[in-house]
Amino acid sequence: MEADSPLRRESARPKQTRALRRKPKQLDEAPTAFETSGSGSGMTLHARAGAGRARRTPRSDGGDARDFTDEEGELVAAEVETVEPDPDARARAHQIAARLSMPRPRVDATATRGAGALVSLPYRGGSDDIDLDRTLEVLAERPVPDEEDIVVRDRMRTRRSVVLAIDVSGSMRGERVRTAAATVGALAAELVHDALAVIAFWSDAAIIHRFGDPVRPSEILDRVLRIPAQGLTNVAFPLELAARQLERVPVRESRVLLLSDCVHNAGPDPRPLAARLPRLDVLLDADGENDVELGRELATSGRGRLRVIRHHRDVAPALGAVFGE
């Protein structure tokens, strides 16, 4: 396994983990990864075949095993009909997302400076901490310097890559909609100069937004709200998809953020997958039934933090805490 792979090597001596509090339903078929196309009322969900989709093979102990194919993915005919969200709920959700997604003012003139390791950089109107030794080296070659020939010391932050996995199983209404809106809006503000991917999940999952696409909070939220709510919750599958999204980004500044009640009732145990991610933080939606114990174990396995969300106003401070480390 490559050093910068988002999936970490598992310990040669497996850790003992408790049995899940709820016995999840074993799925008869591998979960499906959907992709979105279009927007608004024209949005559709297409099932994607291949591209490493899992196929199930029986294990001798009665459990469940997975293989992965190397086949190229292709769009197939299977589709899921989207739903029209409640207009009042949608309007309120968009207000919350818009309010929280206002970009924060930056002290430095460049997008990547202001945090991280101290390095020497050309002067661009930010730091006034001159690196005298490096500057004299440049001046020895250029007696009439430009501004950028002055070398300063500044802190450079690596571009972050974050996958947000949103639980849309059950019913997406009331406070759950507002919490999802607050999360999308606050993340858009936090990651205004970084990379964001979004996955919505139930027993299957849909890739709502990919790395590199423009981050438009209202569009991302609208896509989430148009996914029909499903009854079962497979927490393992979005973690698997998130790892694939992170395959081509540096591990150091990559993480997964899980927004869910963590009532895992379908599919394999998600904890081993959490342990193999670079970092997993959990926002546990406590508006209704929830499994805080599993949420805590997922965060611990993923070397991240658990924050309990009881109201959508809890989201922004929770994100501030997890990203402030």
Contacts in CASP RR format, 6 or more apart in sequence:
PFRMAT RR
TARGET T0000
AUTHOR 0000-0000-0000
METHOD contacts of the structure
MODEL  1
MEADSPLRRESARPKQTRALRRKPKQLDEAPTAFETSGSGSGMTLHARAG
AGRARRTPRSDGGDARDFTDEEGELVAAEVETVEPDPDARARAHQIAARL
SMPRPRVDATATRGAGALVSLPYRGGSDDIDLDRTLEVLAERPVPDEEDI
VVRDRMRTRRSVVLAIDVSGSMRGERVRTAAATVGALAAELVHDALAVIA
FWSDAAIIHRFGDPVRPSEILDRVLRIPAQGLTNVAFPLELAARQLERVP
VRESRVLLLSDCVHNAGPDPRPLAARLPRLDVLLDADGENDVELGRELAT
SGRGRLRVIRHHRDVAPALGAVFGE
1 7 0 8 1.000
1 9 0 8 1.000
4 250 0 8 1.000
4 251 0 8 1.000
5 247 0 8 1.000
5 251 0 8 1.000
6 243 0 8 1.000
6 246 0 8 1.000
6 247 0 8 1.000
6 249 0 8 1.000
6 251 0 8 1.000
6 254 0 8 1.000
6 277 0 8 1.000
6 278 0 8 1.000
7 243 0 8 1.000
7 276 0 8 1.000
7 277 0 8 1.000
8 275 0 8 1.000
8 276 0 8 1.000
8 277 0 8 1.000
8 278 0 8 1.000
10 272 0 8 1.000
10 275 0 8 1.000
10 276 0 8 1.000
17 269 0 8 1.000
17 271 0 8 1.000
17 297 0 8 1.000
18 297 0 8 1.000
20 264 0 8 1.000
20 269 0 8 1.000
20 294 0 8 1.000
21 291 0 8 1.000
21 293 0 8 1.000
21 294 0 8 1.000
22 263 0 8 1.000
22 264 0 8 1.000
22 265 0 8 1.000
22 291 0 8 1.000
24 234 0 8 1.000
24 264 0 8 1.000
24 265 0 8 1.000
24 266 0 8 1.000
24 267 0 8 1.000
24 268 0 8 1.000
24 269 0 8 1.000
25 232 0 8 1.000
25 265 0 8 1.000
25 266 0 8 1.000
25 267 0 8 1.000
26 63 0 8 1.000
26 64 0 8 1.000
26 267 0 8 1.000
27 56 0 8 1.000
27 203 0 8 1.000
27 234 0 8 1.000
27 266 0 8 1.000
27 267 0 8 1.000
29 56 0 8 1.000
30 53 0 8 1.000
30 54 0 8 1.000
30 55 0 8 1.000
30 56 0 8 1.000
30 66 0 8 1.000
31 54 0 8 1.000
31 203 0 8 1.000
31 204 0 8 1.000
31 205 0 8 1.000
31 234 0 8 1.000
31 237 0 8 1.000
31 267 0 8 1.000
32 47 0 8 1.000
32 48 0 8 1.000
32 53 0 8 1.000
32 78 0 8 1.000
32 204 0 8 1.000
32 205 0 8 1.000
33 47 0 8 1.000
33 48 0 8 1.000
33 51 0 8 1.000
33 53 0 8 1.000
33 204 0 8 1.000
33 205 0 8 1.000
33 206 0 8 1.000
33 207 0 8 1.000
33 237 0 8 1.000
33 241 0 8 1.000
34 45 0 8 1.000
34 46 0 8 1.000
34 47 0 8 1.000
34 48 0 8 1.000
34 80 0 8 1.000
34 204 0 8 1.000
34 205 0 8 1.000
34 206 0 8 1.000
34 207 0 8 1.000
35 45 0 8 1.000
35 46 0 8 1.000
35 48 0 8 1.000
35 75 0 8 1.000
35 206 0 8 1.000
35 207 0 8 1.000
36 43 0 8 1.000
36 44 0 8 1.000
36 45 0 8 1.000
36 46 0 8 1.000
36 206 0 8 1.000
36 207 0 8 1.000
36 208 0 8 1.000
36 223 0 8 1.000
37 43 0 8 1.000
37 44 0 8 1.000
37 46 0 8 1.000
38 44 0 8 1.000
39 219 0 8 1.000
39 222 0 8 1.000
39 223 0 8 1.000
40 222 0 8 1.000
40 223 0 8 1.000
40 226 0 8 1.000
41 84 0 8 1.000
42 82 0 8 1.000
43 82 0 8 1.000
43 222 0 8 1.000
43 223 0 8 1.000
43 226 0 8 1.000
44 79 0 8 1.000
44 82 0 8 1.000
45 79 0 8 1.000
45 80 0 8 1.000
45 82 0 8 1.000
45 206 0 8 1.000
45 227 0 8 1.000
46 75 0 8 1.000
46 76 0 8 1.000
46 78 0 8 1.000
46 79 0 8 1.000
47 75 0 8 1.000
47 76 0 8 1.000
47 78 0 8 1.000
47 79 0 8 1.000
47 80 0 8 1.000
48 73 0 8 1.000
48 74 0 8 1.000
48 75 0 8 1.000
48 76 0 8 1.000
49 71 0 8 1.000
49 73 0 8 1.000
49 74 0 8 1.000
49 75 0 8 1.000
49 76 0 8 1.000
50 69 0 8 1.000
50 71 0 8 1.000
50 72 0 8 1.000
50 73 0 8 1.000
50 74 0 8 1.000
51 71 0 8 1.000
51 72 0 8 1.000
51 73 0 8 1.000
52 68 0 8 1.000
52 69 0 8 1.000
52 70 0 8 1.000
52 71 0 8 1.000
52 73 0 8 1.000
53 68 0 8 1.000
53 69 0 8 1.000
54 66 0 8 1.000
54 67 0 8 1.000
54 68 0 8 1.000
54 240 0 8 1.000
55 66 0 8 1.000
55 67 0 8 1.000
55 69 0 8 1.000
56 64 0 8 1.000
56 65 0 8 1.000
56 66 0 8 1.000
57 65 0 8 1.000
57 66 0 8 1.000
57 67 0 8 1.000
58 64 0 8 1.000
58 65 0 8 1.000
59 65 0 8 1.000
64 267 0 8 1.000
64 268 0 8 1.000
66 268 0 8 1.000
80 227 0 8 1.000
80 228 0 8 1.000
81 228 0 8 1.000
82 226 0 8 1.000
82 227 0 8 1.000
82 228 0 8 1.000
83 226 0 8 1.000
83 227 0 8 1.000
83 228 0 8 1.000
84 226 0 8 1.000
85 222 0 8 1.000
85 225 0 8 1.000
85 226 0 8 1.000
86 173 0 8 1.000
89 173 0 8 1.000
89 174 0 8 1.000
89 177 0 8 1.000
89 225 0 8 1.000
90 222 0 8 1.000
90 225 0 8 1.000
92 177 0 8 1.000
92 178 0 8 1.000
92 181 0 8 1.000
93 177 0 8 1.000
93 178 0 8 1.000
93 180 0 8 1.000
93 181 0 8 1.000
93 221 0 8 1.000
93 225 0 8 1.000
94 181 0 8 1.000
94 218 0 8 1.000
94 221 0 8 1.000
94 222 0 8 1.000
96 178 0 8 1.000
96 181 0 8 1.000
96 182 0 8 1.000
96 185 0 8 1.000
96 312 0 8 1.000
97 181 0 8 1.000
97 182 0 8 1.000
97 184 0 8 1.000
97 185 0 8 1.000
97 188 0 8 1.000
97 217 0 8 1.000
97 218 0 8 1.000
97 221 0 8 1.000
98 185 0 8 1.000
98 217 0 8 1.000
98 218 0 8 1.000
100 182 0 8 1.000
100 185 0 8 1.000
100 186 0 8 1.000
100 188 0 8 1.000
100 189 0 8 1.000
100 315 0 8 1.000
100 316 0 8 1.000
101 184 0 8 1.000
101 185 0 8 1.000
101 186 0 8 1.000
101 188 0 8 1.000
101 189 0 8 1.000
101 217 0 8 1.000
102 189 0 8 1.000
103 189 0 8 1.000
103 192 0 8 1.000
104 189 0 8 1.000
104 192 0 8 1.000
107 114 0 8 1.000
107 126 0 8 1.000
108 114 0 8 1.000
108 125 0 8 1.000
108 126 0 8 1.000
108 127 0 8 1.000
108 154 0 8 1.000
109 124 0 8 1.000
109 125 0 8 1.000
109 126 0 8 1.000
110 124 0 8 1.000
110 126 0 8 1.000
111 193 0 8 1.000
112 156 0 8 1.000
112 157 0 8 1.000
112 158 0 8 1.000
112 159 0 8 1.000
112 193 0 8 1.000
113 121 0 8 1.000
113 126 0 8 1.000
113 127 0 8 1.000
113 154 0 8 1.000
113 155 0 8 1.000
113 156 0 8 1.000
113 157 0 8 1.000
114 154 0 8 1.000
114 155 0 8 1.000
114 156 0 8 1.000
114 157 0 8 1.000
115 155 0 8 1.000
115 157 0 8 1.000
116 155 0 8 1.000
116 156 0 8 1.000
116 157 0 8 1.000
116 158 0 8 1.000
117 155 0 8 1.000
117 156 0 8 1.000
118 153 0 8 1.000
118 154 0 8 1.000
118 155 0 8 1.000
119 153 0 8 1.000
119 154 0 8 1.000
119 155 0 8 1.000
119 156 0 8 1.000
120 131 0 8 1.000
120 134 0 8 1.000
120 151 0 8 1.000
120 152 0 8 1.000
120 153 0 8 1.000
121 127 0 8 1.000
121 151 0 8 1.000
121 152 0 8 1.000
121 153 0 8 1.000
121 154 0 8 1.000
121 156 0 8 1.000
122 148 0 8 1.000
122 149 0 8 1.000
122 150 0 8 1.000
122 151 0 8 1.000
122 152 0 8 1.000
123 130 0 8 1.000
123 147 0 8 1.000
123 148 0 8 1.000
123 150 0 8 1.000
123 151 0 8 1.000
123 152 0 8 1.000
124 147 0 8 1.000
124 148 0 8 1.000
125 147 0 8 1.000
126 152 0 8 1.000
126 154 0 8 1.000
127 152 0 8 1.000
127 153 0 8 1.000
127 154 0 8 1.000
128 152 0 8 1.000
129 152 0 8 1.000
129 153 0 8 1.000
129 154 0 8 1.000
130 150 0 8 1.000
130 151 0 8 1.000
130 152 0 8 1.000
130 153 0 8 1.000
131 151 0 8 1.000
131 152 0 8 1.000
131 153 0 8 1.000
134 151 0 8 1.000
135 149 0 8 1.000
135 150 0 8 1.000
135 151 0 8 1.000
138 145 0 8 1.000
138 149 0 8 1.000
138 150 0 8 1.000
138 151 0 8 1.000
139 145 0 8 1.000
139 149 0 8 1.000
142 149 0 8 1.000
157 253 0 8 1.000
158 250 0 8 1.000
158 252 0 8 1.000
158 253 0 8 1.000
159 193 0 8 1.000
159 194 0 8 1.000
159 195 0 8 1.000
159 253 0 8 1.000
160 191 0 8 1.000
160 194 0 8 1.000
160 195 0 8 1.000
160 253 0 8 1.000
160 254 0 8 1.000
160 255 0 8 1.000
161 194 0 8 1.000
161 195 0 8 1.000
161 197 0 8 1.000
161 211 0 8 1.000
161 246 0 8 1.000
161 249 0 8 1.000
161 250 0 8 1.000
161 253 0 8 1.000
161 254 0 8 1.000
161 255 0 8 1.000
162 187 0 8 1.000
162 191 0 8 1.000
162 194 0 8 1.000
162 195 0 8 1.000
162 196 0 8 1.000
162 197 0 8 1.000
162 254 0 8 1.000
162 255 0 8 1.000
162 256 0 8 1.000
162 257 0 8 1.000
163 196 0 8 1.000
163 197 0 8 1.000
163 198 0 8 1.000
163 199 0 8 1.000
163 242 0 8 1.000
163 245 0 8 1.000
163 246 0 8 1.000
163 255 0 8 1.000
163 256 0 8 1.000
163 257 0 8 1.000
164 183 0 8 1.000
164 184 0 8 1.000
164 187 0 8 1.000
164 196 0 8 1.000
164 197 0 8 1.000
164 198 0 8 1.000
164 199 0 8 1.000
164 256 0 8 1.000
164 257 0 8 1.000
164 259 0 8 1.000
165 198 0 8 1.000
165 199 0 8 1.000
165 200 0 8 1.000
165 201 0 8 1.000
165 205 0 8 1.000
165 238 0 8 1.000
165 239 0 8 1.000
165 241 0 8 1.000
165 242 0 8 1.000
165 256 0 8 1.000
165 257 0 8 1.000
165 258 0 8 1.000
165 259 0 8 1.000
165 260 0 8 1.000
166 180 0 8 1.000
166 183 0 8 1.000
166 184 0 8 1.000
166 198 0 8 1.000
166 199 0 8 1.000
166 200 0 8 1.000
166 201 0 8 1.000
166 208 0 8 1.000
166 224 0 8 1.000
166 259 0 8 1.000
166 260 0 8 1.000
167 201 0 8 1.000
167 202 0 8 1.000
167 233 0 8 1.000
167 235 0 8 1.000
167 258 0 8 1.000
167 259 0 8 1.000
167 260 0 8 1.000
167 261 0 8 1.000
167 285 0 8 1.000
168 200 0 8 1.000
168 201 0 8 1.000
168 202 0 8 1.000
168 224 0 8 1.000
168 227 0 8 1.000
168 229 0 8 1.000
168 230 0 8 1.000
169 201 0 8 1.000
169 202 0 8 1.000
169 203 0 8 1.000
169 229 0 8 1.000
169 230 0 8 1.000
169 231 0 8 1.000
169 232 0 8 1.000
169 233 0 8 1.000
170 202 0 8 1.000
170 229 0 8 1.000
170 230 0 8 1.000
170 231 0 8 1.000
170 233 0 8 1.000
171 229 0 8 1.000
172 180 0 8 1.000
172 224 0 8 1.000
172 225 0 8 1.000
172 227 0 8 1.000
172 229 0 8 1.000
174 287 0 8 1.000
175 287 0 8 1.000
175 311 0 8 1.000
175 312 0 8 1.000
176 285 0 8 1.000
176 287 0 8 1.000
177 225 0 8 1.000
178 312 0 8 1.000
179 259 0 8 1.000
179 285 0 8 1.000
179 287 0 8 1.000
179 309 0 8 1.000
179 311 0 8 1.000
179 312 0 8 1.000
179 315 0 8 1.000
180 221 0 8 1.000
180 224 0 8 1.000
180 225 0 8 1.000
180 259 0 8 1.000
181 221 0 8 1.000
181 312 0 8 1.000
182 312 0 8 1.000
182 313 0 8 1.000
182 315 0 8 1.000
182 316 0 8 1.000
183 257 0 8 1.000
183 259 0 8 1.000
183 283 0 8 1.000
183 315 0 8 1.000
183 319 0 8 1.000
184 198 0 8 1.000
184 217 0 8 1.000
184 220 0 8 1.000
184 221 0 8 1.000
184 224 0 8 1.000
185 217 0 8 1.000
185 221 0 8 1.000
186 315 0 8 1.000
186 316 0 8 1.000
186 319 0 8 1.000
187 196 0 8 1.000
187 257 0 8 1.000
187 319 0 8 1.000
188 196 0 8 1.000
188 215 0 8 1.000
188 217 0 8 1.000
188 220 0 8 1.000
190 319 0 8 1.000
190 320 0 8 1.000
190 323 0 8 1.000
191 215 0 8 1.000
192 215 0 8 1.000
195 211 0 8 1.000
195 212 0 8 1.000
195 249 0 8 1.000
196 209 0 8 1.000
196 211 0 8 1.000
196 215 0 8 1.000
197 207 0 8 1.000
197 209 0 8 1.000
197 210 0 8 1.000
197 211 0 8 1.000
197 242 0 8 1.000
197 245 0 8 1.000
198 207 0 8 1.000
198 208 0 8 1.000
198 209 0 8 1.000
198 220 0 8 1.000
198 224 0 8 1.000
199 205 0 8 1.000
199 206 0 8 1.000
199 207 0 8 1.000
199 208 0 8 1.000
199 238 0 8 1.000
199 241 0 8 1.000
199 242 0 8 1.000
199 245 0 8 1.000
200 206 0 8 1.000
200 208 0 8 1.000
200 223 0 8 1.000
200 224 0 8 1.000
200 227 0 8 1.000
201 233 0 8 1.000
201 234 0 8 1.000
201 235 0 8 1.000
201 237 0 8 1.000
201 238 0 8 1.000
201 241 0 8 1.000
202 229 0 8 1.000
202 230 0 8 1.000
202 231 0 8 1.000
202 232 0 8 1.000
202 233 0 8 1.000
202 234 0 8 1.000
203 230 0 8 1.000
203 231 0 8 1.000
203 232 0 8 1.000
203 233 0 8 1.000
203 234 0 8 1.000
203 237 0 8 1.000
203 266 0 8 1.000
203 267 0 8 1.000
204 230 0 8 1.000
204 234 0 8 1.000
204 237 0 8 1.000
205 234 0 8 1.000
205 237 0 8 1.000
205 238 0 8 1.000
205 241 0 8 1.000
206 227 0 8 1.000
207 241 0 8 1.000
207 245 0 8 1.000
208 220 0 8 1.000
208 223 0 8 1.000
208 224 0 8 1.000
209 215 0 8 1.000
209 220 0 8 1.000
209 223 0 8 1.000
210 245 0 8 1.000
211 245 0 8 1.000
211 249 0 8 1.000
232 265 0 8 1.000
232 266 0 8 1.000
233 260 0 8 1.000
233 261 0 8 1.000
233 263 0 8 1.000
233 264 0 8 1.000
233 265 0 8 1.000
233 266 0 8 1.000
234 264 0 8 1.000
234 266 0 8 1.000
234 267 0 8 1.000
235 258 0 8 1.000
235 260 0 8 1.000
235 262 0 8 1.000
235 264 0 8 1.000
235 270 0 8 1.000
235 294 0 8 1.000
235 298 0 8 1.000
236 264 0 8 1.000
236 267 0 8 1.000
236 268 0 8 1.000
236 269 0 8 1.000
236 270 0 8 1.000
236 273 0 8 1.000
237 267 0 8 1.000
238 258 0 8 1.000
239 256 0 8 1.000
239 258 0 8 1.000
239 270 0 8 1.000
239 273 0 8 1.000
239 274 0 8 1.000
239 277 0 8 1.000
239 280 0 8 1.000
240 273 0 8 1.000
242 256 0 8 1.000
242 277 0 8 1.000
243 273 0 8 1.000
243 276 0 8 1.000
243 277 0 8 1.000
246 254 0 8 1.000
246 256 0 8 1.000
246 277 0 8 1.000
246 278 0 8 1.000
251 278 0 8 1.000
252 278 0 8 1.000
254 278 0 8 1.000
254 279 0 8 1.000
255 277 0 8 1.000
255 278 0 8 1.000
255 279 0 8 1.000
255 280 0 8 1.000
255 281 0 8 1.000
255 304 0 8 1.000
256 277 0 8 1.000
256 278 0 8 1.000
256 279 0 8 1.000
256 280 0 8 1.000
256 281 0 8 1.000
257 280 0 8 1.000
257 281 0 8 1.000
257 282 0 8 1.000
257 283 0 8 1.000
257 322 0 8 1.000
258 280 0 8 1.000
258 281 0 8 1.000
258 282 0 8 1.000
258 283 0 8 1.000
258 298 0 8 1.000
259 283 0 8 1.000
259 285 0 8 1.000
259 309 0 8 1.000
260 282 0 8 1.000
260 283 0 8 1.000
260 284 0 8 1.000
260 285 0 8 1.000
261 284 0 8 1.000
261 285 0 8 1.000
261 286 0 8 1.000
261 287 0 8 1.000
261 288 0 8 1.000
261 289 0 8 1.000
261 290 0 8 1.000
261 291 0 8 1.000
262 282 0 8 1.000
262 284 0 8 1.000
262 290 0 8 1.000
262 291 0 8 1.000
262 292 0 8 1.000
262 294 0 8 1.000
262 295 0 8 1.000
262 298 0 8 1.000
263 289 0 8 1.000
263 290 0 8 1.000
263 291 0 8 1.000
264 270 0 8 1.000
264 291 0 8 1.000
264 294 0 8 1.000
270 294 0 8 1.000
270 298 0 8 1.000
271 294 0 8 1.000
271 297 0 8 1.000
271 298 0 8 1.000
271 301 0 8 1.000
272 301 0 8 1.000
274 280 0 8 1.000
274 297 0 8 1.000
274 298 0 8 1.000
274 299 0 8 1.000
274 301 0 8 1.000
274 302 0 8 1.000
275 301 0 8 1.000
275 302 0 8 1.000
277 302 0 8 1.000
279 302 0 8 1.000
279 303 0 8 1.000
279 304 0 8 1.000
280 298 0 8 1.000
280 299 0 8 1.000
280 301 0 8 1.000
280 302 0 8 1.000
280 303 0 8 1.000
280 304 0 8 1.000
281 299 0 8 1.000
281 304 0 8 1.000
281 305 0 8 1.000
281 306 0 8 1.000
281 307 0 8 1.000
281 322 0 8 1.000
282 295 0 8 1.000
282 296 0 8 1.000
282 298 0 8 1.000
282 299 0 8 1.000
282 304 0 8 1.000
282 305 0 8 1.000
282 306 0 8 1.000
282 307 0 8 1.000
283 307 0 8 1.000
283 309 0 8 1.000
283 315 0 8 1.000
283 318 0 8 1.000
283 319 0 8 1.000
284 290 0 8 1.000
284 292 0 8 1.000
284 295 0 8 1.000
284 306 0 8 1.000
284 307 0 8 1.000
284 308 0 8 1.000
284 309 0 8 1.000
285 309 0 8 1.000
286 292 0 8 1.000
286 308 0 8 1.000
286 309 0 8 1.000
286 310 0 8 1.000
287 309 0 8 1.000
287 310 0 8 1.000
287 311 0 8 1.000
292 306 0 8 1.000
292 308 0 8 1.000
295 306 0 8 1.000
296 306 0 8 1.000
298 306 0 8 1.000
299 305 0 8 1.000
299 306 0 8 1.000
300 306 0 8 1.000
304 322 0 8 1.000
305 321 0 8 1.000
305 322 0 8 1.000
305 325 0 8 1.000
307 314 0 8 1.000
307 318 0 8 1.000
307 321 0 8 1.000
307 322 0 8 1.000
308 314 0 8 1.000
309 315 0 8 1.000
309 318 0 8 1.000
END
